[in-house]
Amino acid sequence: MKAGAVLVVVSSASAKSKWLAFELNKATDRMVKGDCRVIPAIKEQISLPPEVAGLLYADFTKNFALGLKSIVTALTHDARQRSMDQSFWRRSKVMIEEIFGGTGFVLGGGEYKSIDYEIVRVEEETWAAYEIVDAYGDKMRPLTERWWDEFSETVESYSENLFLVLSKRPIEFAVQRSPGEDKRVGFRLLGSGYAVIADLSNLSSHEEERKFLGLAKAKLMELASELSKREAAIRSLRSSLKRKLKRSGRFGC
């Protein structure tokens, strides 16, 4: 038996079946191990078999539609939970592909020390390095200032000036937010650029994860525009200084 859910139709006839008792024993053993769910479907008002007594059940004795709705609700919840229990890292990779559209990989460094990291497209010619922080065996241990210091030191040799951090662990280090922005998405200065941090811990659905990743993308685009304006202002200032120096006859001295 490999089913993820077992529906047990309980009636006066089935309650007497030895085959049903055999199947129930196998199913409840798997249920105890967390391998499946047993859902009794009560067809008649009789005493429940001891194997399913105490379980949440679907009552078909009064209204078939309500009984069926109970089963659908239970199965939908289980499917969502199994999906949420999949690797956060794999799930995040899929969401990044869907929301950002373009990803890449950077290989660099020298003969002894290599540098490799993944990047995501923010705008047409703008990319951000990204980091996915899964919980693994940390039991949702928060990311602290020490984690941030180590992260900052690691990425200081990257060529990008925009960074994205998606974390399954709660964010404990300080981040900046604009007025009215959601507390799960913030940013922080990093070298000559910015890191956008999305706290995706303790969320109950994929929809919520996608929502906050979307907000993180919007913040990256906003900061990319700010960096572009800053670079344009610097180029303009340099050009202006060159013209002044040229007029004064000291250009190139």
N, C-alpha and C positions, 0 to 999 in steps of 0.2 A: 504494500500500500504506500503510494507516494503522493497522494492528494494533499493539497494545502488546507483543505477544509472538507469536513465530513458532515453531510446532512442526514440526520437520523429521524425518520418518520415514525412517530410514536402513536400506536393505535392498540386496541385490545388484541388484535391478531399478531402484530409485530412484537409486542411485549412477550409473547409466548415462544417466539422463534429462537431456537438454539443457534442458528446461523447468525442472527442479528447480535446475539450476546457475544459470539466469537469475534465478529467484526468490531463491535464496540470496545471489547477488551484491547484489541490491537490499536484502535484509534485513540483511546484514552491514554494508552502507554506513550504514543507519539505526542499527544497533547501535553502530557506532563513534561516531556523533554522540550516543548516549545516548537515542535516540528509541524503541527497542524492545529486547526480549530475544529471543535465538535459543536454543531448547532442542532439541538433537538427541534423538530417541527411537530408540534402537538396537534394531532388530528382529532383525538377524542379526550374527554376529561377522564383520565385514568391515572393511577399512581405511576410515576416515572420509574424506569429501571434504575437501580442503584448506580450504574455507570454514568448516568447523565443527570442524576438528581443534583440540584444546586447550580447547574449551568444556566446561563441566560438562554432563553428559548424563544422560538417564533410560535405565536399562538394562532392556529388556523381554526379553532373551534367556533369562533363567532364571526370572523371576517377574513376571507381569503386574501383580500388586497392588503390588509394591515399585516397579516402574517408574512406575505411575500416581501413587503417593504422592509420588515425587520431583518429578513435574510439578506436582502440587497444592501442595506445599510451596514450590516456586520461585515460582509465580504468587501465592500468598498473601503471601509476603515482598515481592514487587514491589508488590502492591496496597497493602500497609501502608506501604511506603516512599513511594509516590506520595502517599498520603493525608497522611503526616507532612510531606511537602515543600510542602503547601499553605500559604498565608499563615497565619502564627501568629495574626495579628490576627483574621482571619475565623474561624479555628478557636476562638479564645478567646471570641469573641462568641457562638458557638453554645453552647459549654459553659456560659457564664454564664447564658444563657437557660434551659438545661436544669436546672442545679443550683440557681440562685437563684429562678427562676420569674418574677421581675418586674424590669424595667429601665425607666429613664426618662432624661429629658434636661432639663438646667437651663439656662435663658437668663437672663442678668442683666447687671449693670454699668450704666454711665452712658451719656451721649450720645457720649462720645469713646472710652472703653475698655469693650469688651464682655467678658463672662465667659460661657463656655459649657462644659459638661462633662456626662459621662454618670454616671448613678447606678444602683445595684442595690439591690433590696430585701433587707434582712438579716432583719428581722422585720416584723410587721404594720404598725407605724408608724415603723420605723427604716430609714433608707437610708444607703448609703455611696457616696461618689464613687469611681470606679475609673479606673485607668490601665493600658493594655496597652502593654508595651514590646517591640516586635519587634526582631530582630537586623538585618534589612535588610543593608546593606553593612558592618556593623561587625565581622563575623567573630567573633561571640561576645565582643566587648570587654566586660569587666565593668562593672557599675554601681558607681561609687565614691562616696565621701563628697561629692565635688563635685556629682555628679548628685543626690544626696539634698538638698543645700543648695538647688540650683536648683528641685527639685520642691517643697520646703517653701515656698519663697518664692512659687512660682506658685499654690499652693492655699491660701495664708493668707487669701485673700478669699472662699473658698468658705463656704457656710452650713452644710455638713455637718461633723461632728466625728469621722466614721469614714471611712477610706480603704482602698482595696484596690489593690495593685500586682501585676500579673501580668507576669513578665519572662522573655523568651526568652534574655536575656543573664544571665550569672552575677551573683549579688549579692556585692559585695565590701565594702559598708559594713556597719557593725555593726548587728545586730538582737538583740532580746531573745527568749528562749524559756523556757517553763516546763519544769521537769525532766521528761525523758522524751519531749519533743515532737520531731518530726522536724526535722532541720536545714534542710530546704528551706522551711519555713514559720516565720516569726517576726513580731514586731511592734515598733513603735517609737513613742514619744510624738511627737505632732504637734499643736502648739498646745494646745488644751484637750481634745484627743481622741487617737486612735490611728490608725496606719496598719498594716495587715497586709500583709506582703510574701511572695509566693510565687515561689520560684526554680524555673522550669520549663525551665531550660536543660539540654541534653544528655540529654533523656529519649528513650526508644526506642519509646514507644507512646502512643496516645490514652488508654488505660486509666490509665497513670501520671499523665498531665496531669490527668485527671478526679479521680484520687485526691487529689492535692495541692491542687487547687482546692476539693475537698470539705473538706479539713482547714483551708484558709483560711476557708471559710464558717463552720466550727465556731468558729474563733478569733474571727472578727468577732462572732458571736452571744455569745460569752463576754465580749468587751470591751463590747458593747452593754449587756449586763446590768450590768456594772461601772459604766458611765457612768450608767445609770438609777438605780442605788443611790446613786451620788455626788450626782446631782441631787436625789434624794429627801432625802438627808441635809442638803443645803444649804437646801432649802425648809423642812425641819423646824427647822433652826437659826435661820433668819430668822423663822419663826413664833414660836419660843420667845423670841427677842430682842424681838419686838414686844410679846409678852405681858408680859415683864418691864418694858419701858419704859412700857407702859400702866399697870401697877400702881404704878410709881414716880412717875407723873404727868408724865414727861418725854417721853411718846410724841408725836412730831410736832414736837418742838422742834428 
